[in-house]
Amino acid sequence: MGDAYEPYVGRWSRLVAADFLRWLEVQDGCQWADVGCGTGAVTEAVLRFAAPARVIGIDQSEGFLAHARAHVTDPRAGFQVGTATALPLGDGEMDATISGLVLNFVPEPERAVAEMTRVTRTGGVIGAYVWDYADGAQFIRHFWDAAVELDPQARDLYEGTRFPLCHPDALASLFTGGGLAGVEVSAIDVPTPFRDFDDYWLPFLGGQGPAPGYAVSLAEDRRADLRELIRTRLPIEADGQIALTARAWAVRGRR
C-alpha cells in the first residue's frame, strides 16, 4: 500500500510540506502531531525542517503505518493508529497539529478540525494543506480531463468535483468556523517533473487514490485508450521529460 502511494503522491507531498512548514513558523523544540500521516512524508518533513522535540504520526491504515515505521526511524518520531475525528492524544498535548492531503477525504472535516484543536495547546498552531484539484494539480487534472472525455460518468469520481473543500474560501471558512484565530490561506506551488511517460503513468496503476482506483477498474482496452489519450495531451519534451507543476492550498490558524 505505502509503496504504491509514494510514487503517486508521497514524493510530491514532501515538496509541499517543506514550504508549508516554513510558512507555519513554529518555533524549534515543539511537540507536533501529523494527522493522517500516511507513509510518513509529512512527519519526515517536520523532522527535517521544523526541529521538533517530538512528532506523532497518526493514521487509520496499518499498511501506511508499517511503511512509515520502516522508513522514518528518527527517535523523535512515533506512529499510532487513529482517525482524524478521534485522535489518540490528550487535550492540549501538542504545540502544532497539522494534516497534509487528508481533510478533503474526511466525511466530517469540521469534526477533524475540532479534534485537531482539542489536542493543541492554547496559542498553538493548527494547519493543513490539500491539492487544488480543480485547477492547479496538473498531474491529476491531465488524468481526469482525458478520463471524462472518454467516459463522462468519470466526472463523478473527479476530485475537483467531489471535494469543494479544496478551495481557499472553503478552507478559511472551515478553520474560522472551528473557532480558530488569525486564519490565513496561501497557495503553495511545487514542480512535479517526470523522467518520462512511464514515470507519470505507472503510479496510476497502483490503485491508491481515486484516480489510480479508476484506472485499475477499467478493462485493459479502455485503460490503453486512456493512457494514449493522456500521452497526446502531456507536454512531453524531446528527451521524454514532462515538466508539470502542482498547487496546494494551505491553511493555518491558532487555538
N, C-alpha and C positions, 0 to 999 in steps of 0.2 A: 504493500500500500504506500508506504513512505517513499520507496524507490520510484514509484510511478509519479508521485506528486512532485518530487524535486525538479525534474527536468521540465515539467509543465508550468508550475507556478513558483515553487520554492526558490529557485535561483533568482527570479525577478523580485520576489518579496524581500529578499535580503537587501537589494539595492534601494528599494523604497524605505525599508526600515532604517537604514543608515541616515538618510535625510530626515526622516520622521523623528528619530531620537534626538538629533541635533536641534530640531525645531522645538521639541518639548522643553528643552533647557532645564532638565532635572539635575540637581547637584550630585556630586560624587558621593559614594558611600550609602546609597539609599536601598530600601527594600522594594523589589519590583515583583509584580505578577503579570504574566503573559497569558491572557485568556484565549483559549482556542489555539494553543501553541503549535498544533500540527507536528511537523517534522523538526521543530525547534529552530527554524530560520530566524524568527524574531528574538527568541531567547538568546541565540548565539550573537545577534547584533547588539543586544543590551550588554552582554559580557564584553564585547569588543569596543563599543563606543560610549558606554554610559558609566563605567567604573562602579558597578553596583556592589553592595555588601552581599546581597543575595538576590536571586531571581528564581521564582517558582513558575514553571510552565504547567498549564492545566489544559487537558483535553479529554473528550469523552471516548476517543478511539485508542484502544490498547495498541493497535498496529502502528499508529503515528507515534505514540509514546515510546514504543520499543525502538523505533528508528531514532527518535530524539535522544534517548538514553545512550544508544550506541555511538552516536556521533557528537554529542555535546557532553564532554567529560570534565569540564571545569568544575572544581569542587564547590564553587559558589552557586551552581545551578542544581535544581531539583525538579522532578516532574511528578504530578499527581493526576489521578483520574477525577474528572468533574465536568460539569456543564457550565455554560455561561450564565445560566439562571440559578445555579446552585453551586457556588464556589466553595471549596473545602478550606476556607480561610476564616480567621476571626475578624470581628468588627475592628476597623481602623488599623489592621495589621500591616498594611502596605503604605509606602510613600508614593508609589506610582503604580497605577494599574492600567494596562494597555491591551489592545486587541488588534491584530493585523489580518485583514481579509476575512473577517468572521461575522460581523454584526448583521450583514445582509442575509446570512443563512439562518439566523436565529428567528424562530417564528414570532417571538415577542421581544423585539430589541429593547423595548422600554424596561422590561424586567432585567435584561442583561446589564443595562446602564445602572439600574438601581442596585444590582449586586456588586458591580464594579465600584460604585460609590460607597456601598456599605463597608467593603473591606479596605477602603482607603482612609487614611487619617484626615482629620480636618486640615485644610490647606494643601492637601496632597493633589497630585495630578491624575486625571483620567483622560486617556487618549485612545484614538482608534484611527484606522485607515481602511478604505475599501477601493476597489477598482472603479474607475469611471467607465463602466461597461457600455454606456450608451454612445460614447464617442472616443475617449482617449486611450483605451486599452486596445491598441491596434491589432495585436496578435490574436485576440479573441474576436474583435469586430470583423476581421477578414474572414474568419471561420464562419460566423453566423450569417454574414451577408451572402456568402455562397450557399450555405445550407438552406436559408429561407428562399433563395431564388429557385432552388431545385425542389424544395418541399415547404410550401407556405405554412404548413402546420408546425414547422420547427420554430416559428416565431414565438409560440407559447413557451418554449424552453429557453429562449434567448435571455441572458441575464439583464440586458438593457431594458427589456420589457418586464421581467419578473421582479426586479429589485429597484423600485423607485427610491429606496433609501440611499442609493449610491449617487447622490446629488448634494451639492453644498448646502442648499436651503434645508433639505430634509435632515441632514446630519446636524446642522445648527439647531433646528427645532427639537431634535431628539435629545441633545445634550441640555439645551435650555429648559425643555420640559421636564428633564430629570433633576432640575434644581441646581445645576452646576453654574459656577460663576465664571465670568471672563471667557465665555465660549468664543472660540475662533476656528475658522476653517481655512485650509490652504491647499493648493494644488501641488502635487509632487510629481514631476516628470522624470522618467528614467529611460535610458536607452535599452532596448531589448534586441540585441543583434543575434542573428542566427548564422551559423557557419555555411549552411546550405539548406536546401528544401527539406531534406530528411531531418535535420536538426529542428526545423519548425514542425514538421508533420508527425513524426514518430511519437512525441509526447501526447498527442491526441488519441493514441491507441492504447494508453494506459488505463483508461476508464475512470480516472479520478477527477471528478468535477462534472458540471452539466455538459460542456462541450465534448470532452472525451467520452462521457457516458452516451451521448447521442451518436458519436462516431462509431463506437463499437457495437451499437444496437443495429446499425444498418447492414443490409445484405452486402456481400462483397462487391457486387457490381455497382450498387448505389454508392458505396463508400469510395470506390475508384472514381466514379463521376465527380463526387465532391472533392476528392483530392486533386483531380486535374483542373477543375474549375478554380480552386484556390490557387493552384500553381500559376494559372494565367493571370491572376489578379495581383499577386505579390510583386513588389519592386525588386526583382532578383537582379543582382549586378552581374557583370561579365564573368567574374570569378566565382559566382554562385552564392555569394553572401547576400543576406537580406537584412537591411537596416530599418528597424521599426522602433517606435517609442511606445511607452505606456504611461498613462496618467492615473494617479491615485488621488483620492480626496482624503485629506487628513483633518481630524477634528480634535480639539483639546478643551479642557475646562478644569476648574478646581472645585474641590468639595467645599 
